[in-house]
Amino acid sequence: MTTPRVRRTPEEARRLILDAAERLLAEGGVAAVHVRAVAASVGMTDAGLGYHFGTRDRLLEALLHHGGTKVGTGLQQVVESCLVQPADLGGFVETLATFYRQGYGELAIALHAAGWRDPGSGMLNPVVEALHALRPGNGAGIPVDDTRLAVAALHQAVATESAYGSVFRRSAGLTGQDSEDWQPQIRWWTVNLARILDIGDPAPVAGNLSTSRAPG
Protein backbone atom coordinates (compact mmCIF):
# COMPACT_ATOMS: atom_id res chain seq x y z
CA MET A 1 0.00 0.00 0.00
CA THR A 2 1.40 3.38 -0.99
CA THR A 3 1.40 6.33 1.36
CA PRO A 4 -0.93 9.10 0.18
CA ARG A 5 1.00 12.06 -1.10
CA VAL A 6 0.74 15.12 1.11
CA ARG A 7 -0.20 18.21 -0.86
CA ARG A 8 1.20 21.46 0.46
CA THR A 9 1.11 24.99 -0.81
CA PRO A 10 4.50 26.32 -2.00
CA GLU A 11 4.63 28.57 1.07
CA GLU A 12 3.99 25.64 3.43
CA ALA A 13 6.61 23.52 1.67
CA ARG A 14 9.25 26.24 1.87
CA ARG A 15 8.54 26.85 5.55
CA LEU A 16 8.81 23.13 6.37
CA ILE A 17 12.04 22.84 4.40
CA LEU A 18 13.60 25.85 6.13
CA ASP A 19 12.50 24.64 9.56
CA ALA A 20 14.08 21.25 8.85
CA ALA A 21 17.28 22.86 7.55
CA GLU A 22 17.42 25.04 10.65
CA ARG A 23 17.23 21.97 12.92
CA LEU A 24 20.04 20.29 11.01
CA LEU A 25 22.12 23.47 11.18
CA ALA A 26 21.73 23.68 14.95
CA GLU A 27 22.57 19.99 15.41
CA GLY A 28 25.50 19.58 13.03
CA GLY A 29 26.54 22.90 11.52
CA VAL A 30 26.62 23.84 7.83
CA ALA A 31 28.01 20.44 6.77
CA ALA A 32 24.85 18.75 8.04
CA VAL A 33 22.58 20.86 5.82
CA HIS A 34 22.56 19.01 2.53
CA VAL A 35 19.72 18.38 0.12
CA ARG A 36 19.21 14.69 0.81
CA ALA A 37 19.04 15.08 4.59
CA VAL A 38 16.68 18.04 4.43
CA ALA A 39 14.44 16.36 1.85
CA ALA A 40 14.26 13.14 3.86
CA SER A 41 13.32 15.00 7.04
CA VAL A 42 10.23 16.50 5.40
CA GLY A 43 9.25 13.43 3.35
CA MET A 44 10.24 14.97 0.04
CA THR A 45 12.43 13.87 -2.85
CA ASP A 46 15.67 15.63 -3.71
CA ALA A 47 14.02 16.85 -6.90
CA GLY A 48 11.06 18.18 -4.94
CA LEU A 49 13.35 20.20 -2.71
CA GLY A 50 15.22 21.44 -5.76
CA TYR A 51 11.93 22.67 -7.21
CA HIS A 52 11.52 25.04 -4.26
CA PHE A 53 15.11 26.17 -3.75
CA GLY A 54 17.20 25.10 -6.73
CA THR A 55 20.74 24.41 -5.53
CA ARG A 56 22.09 23.78 -2.04
CA ASP A 57 23.71 27.23 -2.12
CA ARG A 58 20.32 28.81 -2.73
CA LEU A 59 18.88 26.80 0.16
CA LEU A 60 21.66 28.00 2.47
CA GLU A 61 21.14 31.59 1.42
CA ALA A 62 17.40 31.29 2.06
CA LEU A 63 18.15 29.70 5.43
CA LEU A 64 20.31 32.66 6.45
CA HIS A 65 17.56 35.10 5.54
CA HIS A 66 15.06 32.87 7.37
CA GLY A 67 17.17 33.11 10.49
CA GLY A 68 17.65 36.84 10.04
CA THR A 69 13.91 37.35 9.94
CA LYS A 70 13.49 35.36 13.14
CA VAL A 71 16.19 37.24 15.01
CA GLY A 72 14.82 40.55 13.72
CA THR A 73 11.45 39.72 15.25
CA GLY A 74 13.13 38.55 18.45
CA LEU A 75 15.26 41.67 18.69
CA GLN A 76 12.20 43.86 18.40
CA GLN A 77 10.86 42.12 21.49
CA VAL A 78 14.23 42.64 23.19
CA VAL A 79 14.19 46.35 22.32
CA GLU A 80 10.77 46.69 23.92
CA SER A 81 11.69 44.73 27.05
CA CYS A 82 15.45 45.25 27.56
CA LEU A 83 16.51 48.50 25.93
CA VAL A 84 14.49 50.82 28.10
CA GLN A 85 15.35 52.46 31.41
CA PRO A 86 16.90 50.68 33.21
CA ALA A 87 18.56 48.99 30.24
CA ASP A 88 19.19 45.24 30.31
CA LEU A 89 22.19 45.15 27.97
CA GLY A 90 22.99 41.63 29.13
CA GLY A 91 19.66 40.37 27.81
CA PHE A 92 20.25 42.02 24.45
CA VAL A 93 23.82 40.73 24.03
CA GLU A 94 22.78 37.25 25.14
CA THR A 95 19.95 37.10 22.61
CA LEU A 96 22.16 38.13 19.71
CA ALA A 97 25.03 35.82 20.69
CA THR A 98 22.80 32.80 21.27
CA PHE A 99 21.23 33.16 17.83
CA TYR A 100 24.60 32.96 16.11
CA ARG A 101 25.69 30.01 18.24
CA GLN A 102 22.78 28.01 16.84
CA GLY A 103 24.75 27.63 13.62
CA TYR A 104 23.98 30.94 11.95
CA GLY A 105 27.41 32.42 12.62
CA GLU A 106 29.06 29.50 10.85
CA LEU A 107 26.51 29.72 8.03
CA ALA A 108 27.13 33.45 7.47
CA ILE A 109 30.90 32.90 7.40
CA ALA A 110 30.62 29.95 4.99
CA LEU A 111 28.39 31.85 2.57
CA HIS A 112 30.66 34.90 2.67
CA ALA A 113 33.71 32.71 1.95
CA ALA A 114 31.86 31.22 -1.03
CA GLY A 115 31.39 34.70 -2.51
CA TRP A 116 27.86 35.53 -1.36
CA ARG A 117 27.32 39.11 -0.25
CA ASP A 118 24.35 40.42 1.70
CA PRO A 119 23.61 44.04 0.76
CA GLY A 120 22.41 44.57 4.33
CA SER A 121 18.96 45.57 5.48
CA GLY A 122 19.60 47.46 8.71
CA MET A 123 18.39 44.57 10.87
CA LEU A 124 19.87 46.22 13.95
CA ASN A 125 18.54 49.73 13.23
CA PRO A 126 15.89 49.43 15.98
CA VAL A 127 18.66 48.46 18.40
CA VAL A 128 20.80 51.42 17.34
CA GLU A 129 17.87 53.81 17.82
CA ALA A 130 16.98 52.37 21.23
CA LEU A 131 20.57 52.44 22.49
CA HIS A 132 21.17 55.93 21.15
CA ALA A 133 18.12 57.18 23.05
CA LEU A 134 19.58 55.69 26.25
CA ARG A 135 22.78 57.72 25.93
CA PRO A 136 23.24 60.93 27.96
CA GLY A 137 20.70 63.57 26.99
CA ASN A 138 18.76 60.98 24.96
CA GLY A 139 21.66 60.99 22.51
CA ALA A 140 21.36 64.70 21.75
CA GLY A 141 24.63 66.11 20.45
CA ILE A 142 26.13 62.63 19.96
CA PRO A 143 26.52 61.48 16.34
CA VAL A 144 24.29 58.45 15.79
CA ASP A 145 27.05 56.90 13.69
CA ASP A 146 29.07 56.60 16.89
CA THR A 147 26.35 54.32 18.26
CA ARG A 148 26.13 52.46 14.95
CA LEU A 149 29.87 51.68 15.05
CA ALA A 150 29.58 50.29 18.58
CA VAL A 151 26.66 48.06 17.60
CA ALA A 152 28.44 46.95 14.42
CA ALA A 153 31.55 45.98 16.40
CA LEU A 154 29.45 43.95 18.83
CA HIS A 155 27.59 42.30 15.95
CA GLN A 156 30.85 41.33 14.26
CA ALA A 157 32.17 39.82 17.49
CA VAL A 158 29.15 37.71 18.35
CA ALA A 159 28.66 36.54 14.76
CA THR A 160 32.20 35.13 14.61
CA GLU A 161 32.39 33.92 18.22
CA SER A 162 31.36 30.31 17.56
CA ALA A 163 33.89 29.92 14.75
CA TYR A 164 36.86 31.95 15.98
CA GLY A 165 36.30 32.94 19.61
CA SER A 166 38.43 30.23 21.20
CA VAL A 167 41.21 30.81 18.63
CA PHE A 168 41.31 34.54 19.36
CA ARG A 169 41.32 33.93 23.11
CA ARG A 170 44.24 31.52 22.81
CA SER A 171 46.10 34.11 20.73
CA ALA A 172 45.72 36.50 23.67
CA GLY A 173 47.18 33.97 26.10
CA LEU A 174 44.06 32.32 27.52
CA THR A 175 44.47 28.55 27.73
CA GLY A 176 42.47 25.45 28.55
CA GLN A 177 38.88 25.95 29.58
CA ASP A 178 39.41 29.70 29.75
CA SER A 179 39.89 29.78 25.99
CA GLU A 180 36.79 27.65 25.33
CA ASP A 181 34.38 29.42 27.68
CA TRP A 182 32.54 32.07 25.72
CA GLN A 183 30.42 33.47 28.53
CA PRO A 184 33.09 35.77 30.04
CA GLN A 185 33.64 37.22 26.56
CA ILE A 186 29.94 38.00 26.26
CA ARG A 187 30.02 39.58 29.72
CA TRP A 188 33.02 41.66 28.63
CA TRP A 189 31.06 42.95 25.65
CA THR A 190 28.06 43.75 27.82
CA VAL A 191 30.11 45.73 30.33
CA ASN A 192 32.09 47.63 27.72
CA LEU A 193 29.09 48.41 25.53
CA ALA A 194 27.56 50.13 28.56
CA ARG A 195 30.83 51.96 29.21
CA ILE A 196 31.39 53.06 25.61
CA LEU A 197 27.83 54.32 25.21
CA ASP A 198 27.76 55.73 28.75
CA ILE A 199 24.49 53.99 29.47
CA GLY A 200 25.26 52.96 33.05
CA ASP A 201 25.86 49.71 34.84
CA PRO A 202 24.70 46.75 32.74
CA ALA A 203 22.42 44.15 34.24
CA PRO A 204 24.16 40.81 34.84
CA VAL A 205 23.88 38.26 32.05
CA ALA A 206 21.21 35.91 33.33
CA GLY A 207 21.41 32.13 33.41
CA ASN A 208 23.68 29.78 31.55
CA LEU A 209 24.13 31.15 28.04
CA SER A 210 25.06 27.75 26.65
CA THR A 211 21.47 26.60 27.22
CA SER A 212 19.65 29.80 26.31
CA ARG A 213 17.68 30.14 23.11
CA ALA A 214 17.05 33.19 21.01
CA PRO A 215 13.45 34.21 20.39
CA GLY A 216 11.97 32.57 17.34
C-alpha positions as CSV (number, residue, x, y, z in Angstrom):
1,M,0.0,0.0,0.0
2,T,1.4,3.4,-1.0
3,T,1.4,6.3,1.4
4,P,-0.9,9.1,0.2
5,R,1.0,12.1,-1.1
6,V,0.7,15.1,1.1
7,R,-0.2,18.2,-0.9
8,R,1.2,21.5,0.5
9,T,1.1,25.0,-0.8
10,P,4.5,26.3,-2.0
11,E,4.6,28.6,1.1
12,E,4.0,25.6,3.4
13,A,6.6,23.5,1.7
14,R,9.2,26.2,1.9
15,R,8.5,26.8,5.5
16,L,8.8,23.1,6.4
17,I,12.0,22.8,4.4
18,L,13.6,25.9,6.1
19,D,12.5,24.6,9.6
20,A,14.1,21.2,8.9
21,A,17.3,22.9,7.5
22,E,17.4,25.0,10.7
23,R,17.2,22.0,12.9
24,L,20.0,20.3,11.0
25,L,22.1,23.5,11.2
26,A,21.7,23.7,15.0
27,E,22.6,20.0,15.4
28,G,25.5,19.6,13.0
29,G,26.5,22.9,11.5
30,V,26.6,23.8,7.8
31,A,28.0,20.4,6.8
32,A,24.8,18.7,8.0
33,V,22.6,20.9,5.8
34,H,22.6,19.0,2.5
35,V,19.7,18.4,0.1
36,R,19.2,14.7,0.8
37,A,19.0,15.1,4.6
38,V,16.7,18.0,4.4
39,A,14.4,16.4,1.9
40,A,14.3,13.1,3.9
41,S,13.3,15.0,7.0
42,V,10.2,16.5,5.4
43,G,9.3,13.4,3.4
44,M,10.2,15.0,0.0
45,T,12.4,13.9,-2.9
46,D,15.7,15.6,-3.7
47,A,14.0,16.8,-6.9
48,G,11.1,18.2,-4.9
49,L,13.3,20.2,-2.7
50,G,15.2,21.4,-5.8
51,Y,11.9,22.7,-7.2
52,H,11.5,25.0,-4.3
53,F,15.1,26.2,-3.8
54,G,17.2,25.1,-6.7
55,T,20.7,24.4,-5.5
56,R,22.1,23.8,-2.0
57,D,23.7,27.2,-2.1
58,R,20.3,28.8,-2.7
59,L,18.9,26.8,0.2
60,L,21.7,28.0,2.5
61,E,21.1,31.6,1.4
62,A,17.4,31.3,2.1
63,L,18.1,29.7,5.4
64,L,20.3,32.7,6.5
65,H,17.6,35.1,5.5
66,H,15.1,32.9,7.4
67,G,17.2,33.1,10.5
68,G,17.6,36.8,10.0
69,T,13.9,37.3,9.9
70,K,13.5,35.4,13.1
71,V,16.2,37.2,15.0
72,G,14.8,40.5,13.7
73,T,11.5,39.7,15.3
74,G,13.1,38.6,18.4
75,L,15.3,41.7,18.7
76,Q,12.2,43.9,18.4
77,Q,10.9,42.1,21.5
78,V,14.2,42.6,23.2
79,V,14.2,46.4,22.3
80,E,10.8,46.7,23.9
81,S,11.7,44.7,27.1
82,C,15.5,45.3,27.6
83,L,16.5,48.5,25.9
84,V,14.5,50.8,28.1
85,Q,15.4,52.5,31.4
86,P,16.9,50.7,33.2
87,A,18.6,49.0,30.2
88,D,19.2,45.2,30.3
89,L,22.2,45.2,28.0
90,G,23.0,41.6,29.1
91,G,19.7,40.4,27.8
92,F,20.3,42.0,24.5
93,V,23.8,40.7,24.0
94,E,22.8,37.2,25.1
95,T,19.9,37.1,22.6
96,L,22.2,38.1,19.7
97,A,25.0,35.8,20.7
98,T,22.8,32.8,21.3
99,F,21.2,33.2,17.8
100,Y,24.6,33.0,16.1
101,R,25.7,30.0,18.2
102,Q,22.8,28.0,16.8
103,G,24.7,27.6,13.6
104,Y,24.0,30.9,12.0
105,G,27.4,32.4,12.6
106,E,29.1,29.5,10.8
107,L,26.5,29.7,8.0
108,A,27.1,33.4,7.5
109,I,30.9,32.9,7.4
110,A,30.6,29.9,5.0
111,L,28.4,31.9,2.6
112,H,30.7,34.9,2.7
113,A,33.7,32.7,2.0
114,A,31.9,31.2,-1.0
115,G,31.4,34.7,-2.5
116,W,27.9,35.5,-1.4
117,R,27.3,39.1,-0.2
118,D,24.3,40.4,1.7
119,P,23.6,44.0,0.8
120,G,22.4,44.6,4.3
121,S,19.0,45.6,5.5
122,G,19.6,47.5,8.7
123,M,18.4,44.6,10.9
124,L,19.9,46.2,14.0
125,N,18.5,49.7,13.2
126,P,15.9,49.4,16.0
127,V,18.7,48.5,18.4
128,V,20.8,51.4,17.3
129,E,17.9,53.8,17.8
130,A,17.0,52.4,21.2
131,L,20.6,52.4,22.5
132,H,21.2,55.9,21.2
133,A,18.1,57.2,23.0
134,L,19.6,55.7,26.2
135,R,22.8,57.7,25.9
136,P,23.2,60.9,28.0
137,G,20.7,63.6,27.0
138,N,18.8,61.0,25.0
139,G,21.7,61.0,22.5
140,A,21.4,64.7,21.7
141,G,24.6,66.1,20.4
142,I,26.1,62.6,20.0
143,P,26.5,61.5,16.3
144,V,24.3,58.4,15.8
145,D,27.1,56.9,13.7
146,D,29.1,56.6,16.9
147,T,26.3,54.3,18.3
148,R,26.1,52.5,14.9
149,L,29.9,51.7,15.1
150,A,29.6,50.3,18.6
151,V,26.7,48.1,17.6
152,A,28.4,47.0,14.4
153,A,31.6,46.0,16.4
154,L,29.4,44.0,18.8
155,H,27.6,42.3,15.9
156,Q,30.8,41.3,14.3
157,A,32.2,39.8,17.5
158,V,29.1,37.7,18.3
159,A,28.7,36.5,14.8
160,T,32.2,35.1,14.6
161,E,32.4,33.9,18.2
162,S,31.4,30.3,17.6
163,A,33.9,29.9,14.7
164,Y,36.9,32.0,16.0
165,G,36.3,32.9,19.6
166,S,38.4,30.2,21.2
167,V,41.2,30.8,18.6
168,F,41.3,34.5,19.4
169,R,41.3,33.9,23.1
170,R,44.2,31.5,22.8
171,S,46.1,34.1,20.7
172,A,45.7,36.5,23.7
173,G,47.2,34.0,26.1
174,L,44.1,32.3,27.5
175,T,44.5,28.6,27.7
176,G,42.5,25.4,28.5
177,Q,38.9,25.9,29.6
178,D,39.4,29.7,29.8
179,S,39.9,29.8,26.0
180,E,36.8,27.6,25.3
181,D,34.4,29.4,27.7
182,W,32.5,32.1,25.7
183,Q,30.4,33.5,28.5
184,P,33.1,35.8,30.0
185,Q,33.6,37.2,26.6
186,I,29.9,38.0,26.3
187,R,30.0,39.6,29.7
188,W,33.0,41.7,28.6
189,W,31.1,43.0,25.6
190,T,28.1,43.8,27.8
191,V,30.1,45.7,30.3
192,N,32.1,47.6,27.7
193,L,29.1,48.4,25.5
194,A,27.6,50.1,28.6
195,R,30.8,52.0,29.2
196,I,31.4,53.1,25.6
197,L,27.8,54.3,25.2
198,D,27.8,55.7,28.8
199,I,24.5,54.0,29.5
200,G,25.3,53.0,33.0
201,D,25.9,49.7,34.8
202,P,24.7,46.8,32.7
203,A,22.4,44.1,34.2
204,P,24.2,40.8,34.8
205,V,23.9,38.3,32.0
206,A,21.2,35.9,33.3
207,G,21.4,32.1,33.4
208,N,23.7,29.8,31.6
209,L,24.1,31.2,28.0
210,S,25.1,27.8,26.6
211,T,21.5,26.6,27.2
212,S,19.6,29.8,26.3
213,R,17.7,30.1,23.1
214,A,17.1,33.2,21.0
215,P,13.4,34.2,20.4
216,G,12.0,32.6,17.3
